[in-house]
């Protein structure tokens, strides 16, 4: 999974890292990596019960979650040890044992 943000000018998903800047190939916009990290650091993510989540926290899934494109399911009560916060619709980036890397919505987890 890539942690390169979308372009702030044209919202292109095809941005890439070039030295100490991010570059958008579609509109040629460049912005410093430090600015993007500050933006992500300013995100406030809350779990289903209103507790604030931080990068590196442990969480527990509170609802069975179907995995799109697969017959597998992440069961209720699965504990996820280290999370990373990202911006977007799915605001938690994590690795689940037996499943792999996933992005989750904070409304389906609680802080462990």
C-alpha positions in Angstrom: 0.0 0.0 0.0 1.2 3.4 -0.9 1.1 6.3 1.5 1.5 8.9 -1.3 -1.3 11.4 -1.0 -3.6 12.6 -3.8 -2.7 15.8 -5.6 -4.2 18.8 -3.7 -4.7 20.7 -7.0 -6.4 18.1 -9.3 -7.0 15.1 -6.9 -5.0 12.8 -9.1 -4.2 9.4 -7.6 -1.0 9.1 -9.7 1.3 11.3 -7.6 4.8 10.1 -6.8 7.7 11.0 -4.6 10.7 12.7 -6.1 13.4 13.6 -3.6 11.8 15.8 -0.9 8.7 16.7 -2.9 5.6 15.0 -4.2 4.9 15.5 -7.9 1.6 15.1 -9.9 2.2 13.9 -13.5 -1.2 15.1 -14.6 -1.1 18.8 -13.6 2.7 19.1 -12.8 2.0 20.4 -9.3 4.8 19.9 -6.8 4.5 20.2 -3.0 6.9 19.4 -0.2 6.6 16.1 1.6 6.8 17.8 5.0 3.6 19.7 4.2 1.8 16.4 3.4 3.0 14.9 6.7 1.7 17.9 8.6 -1.7 17.5 7.0 -1.9 13.8 7.9 -0.6 14.5 11.5 -3.6 17.0 11.9 -6.2 14.3 11.3 -8.4 13.5 14.2 -9.9 10.0 13.9 -12.4 8.6 16.5 -13.5 5.0 17.0 -17.2 3.9 17.2 -17.3 5.0 20.8 -15.8 8.4 20.4 -12.3 7.6 21.6 -9.5 9.4 19.7 -7.2 7.0 17.8 -3.5 7.7 17.3 -1.0 6.1 15.0 0.5 3.0 16.6 -2.6 2.2 18.7 -4.2 -1.2 19.0 -7.8 -1.6 18.0 -10.5 -4.3 18.0 -13.1 -5.0 15.3 -16.7 -4.6 16.6 -18.6 -6.0 13.6 -18.0 -8.8 11.1 -16.6 -7.2 8.0 -16.8 -8.8 4.5 -13.7 -8.4 2.4 -14.6 -6.9 -0.9 -13.8 -9.3 -3.8 -13.3 -12.3 -1.5 -15.3 -14.8 0.5 -13.2 -14.1 3.6 -14.6 -12.2 6.6 -12.8 -10.3 9.4 -14.7 -11.5 12.5 -15.8 -9.5 15.5 -13.2 -9.3 18.2 -10.2 -9.5 16.0 -7.4 -7.4 17.6 -5.2 -5.4 15.4 -1.9 -4.3 17.0 -0.4 -1.4 15.1 -2.5 1.1 13.0 -1.6 4.0 10.8 -4.0 6.9 10.2 -4.6 8.0 6.6 -6.9 10.6 5.0 -9.8 9.4 2.9 -12.9 7.3 3.2 -11.2 4.5 5.0 -9.1 6.3 7.6 -7.2 3.3 9.2 -4.4 1.5 7.5 -3.3 -1.8 9.1 -2.2 -5.4 8.7 -4.5 -8.2 10.0 -3.0 -11.6 10.8 -4.3 -14.2 8.3 -5.8 -11.6 6.0 -3.0 -9.1 5.1 -2.9 -5.4 4.6 -6.3 -3.6 4.8 -7.9 -0.2 5.2 -10.7 0.1 7.6 -13.3 2.7 8.6 -13.0 3.9 12.1 -16.8 3.4 12.7 -16.2 -0.4 12.8 -13.5 -0.5 15.4 -12.9 0.3 19.1 -9.7 1.3 20.8 -8.2 -1.7 22.7 
